[in-house]
Amino acid sequence: MTMRGKGGSRMSPSLDLTDPATFVRNDPYAFWHRVRQESPVYWHPSAAERPGFWVVAGYDDVLSCYGDWKRLSSAHGNVLDVLLRGGDSAGGKMLAVSDRPWHRHLRNLMLRAFSPRVLGEVVRKVEERAQELISTVSELGSFDFAAEVAEHIPMNTICDLLSIPAQDRKQLLLWSKEALASEHQEGARLDALEARNEIVLYLMELAFERRSKPGDDVISMIATAEVDGRPLTPEEIALNCYSLLLGGDESSRMTAISSVLAFTRYPDQWRGLREGTIDLDTAVEELLRWATPGMHFGRTALCDFSVGGQRVRAGDIVTFWNTSANNDETVFSAPRALDLSRRPNKHLTFGHGPHFCVGAALGRAELRALLRALVTSVRDIELDGEPQRIYSNFLYGYGSLPVAFRPRSAS
Ligand code: HEM
């Protein structure tokens, strides 16, 4: 069934993209394939007193939206849920949800958090941690990869980056998990809001402490720097540290879990990696594409313009779907088949343009560390139960992944 939408635009057979259960109950890849064929840019109708929004599905259109900072603003929010609720309270203060010229100044500061000096030490620790975790679990036989491994890598890495005290890390992980997604459907949204506030408050306290007694860490660096001729307010410091936490935890965690799931589904690819016939860096890129943890990002139109033959009006919400772009068969042949040697692989998992992920190098390093540890210690990887999907219309991934590892030494 096709319907008529805003301005007479054709719409694809409907799935509610605002519902966290939609892509648990429906196959996203079949849906997006149909959307790209039938109406690659369409108007998603409003529901439950929330506005409608544009959905952009084709690779080229998604790429052009990411780059179009003159016509598409991030300052009202960059995630659908927040945009539909009327905007992000962090707009204009936090990197991901601000526009030029402020965004550019702030980004230059935030990039210092990822200087080779800071990153080198953090990457060394992540390599050690990954190796330790994988050596331990490979002796266990059966276990939940999400709980025993994936949960411990990204969050600890960001905490290392921010020098978060060890005793606070467990609580931060709990809040972080609640803030973006929920493994249970009920009460997800309220919990998410509360968790987000808790994180910001915690980081504000830390920002106060470090501003008065700065150390050699990233929070101190952000807390004592000047951006566009003035120091950041405690709220701005907290929000920008928070963006590293949330940006860096969930998406890296989902990628790690999906990567191991991919190995259970494509044992020949795993064997190639294990035997060293597949390059680790090439494999990292394909796993990032295959997993695509951030399903969409969004903007608000600043003026009228056209995309994919549709007329967008000033003020409209525009969402672009990485899950669809990364599986666009005009760019990636047999996109759902994991091909760890795939080249070129210009996936949009980290976005594109001025907001391209500042943590991309760290995200890649974490996944690489995991792969290296797996290759070193593990021989066989098998599924050992039903993986549990998370409920979210933003994050794609799993909250639990029961697997059985056979250690290399067993061979
Ligand atoms: C931005 C994905 C890891 C922090 C982004 C964007 C994407 C993305 C798609 C662009 C958002 C937009 O255009 O609105 C991912 C994925 C990751 C990952 C898939 C892991 C696999 C990280 C890590 C950190 C981080 C490790 C920090 C430690 C950020 C921040 C931004 C961002 C602060 C905002 C950049 C800006 O607006 O200029 N990320 N990210 N991300 N990411 Fe990541």
Residues whose N, C-alpha, C, O or C-beta is under 5 A from the ligand:
A	BS01	HEM	N78 L95 A96 R107 S243 L244 G247 G248 S251 S252 T255 G294 F297 L348 T349 F350 G351 P354 H355 F356 C357 V358 G359 A360 L362 G363
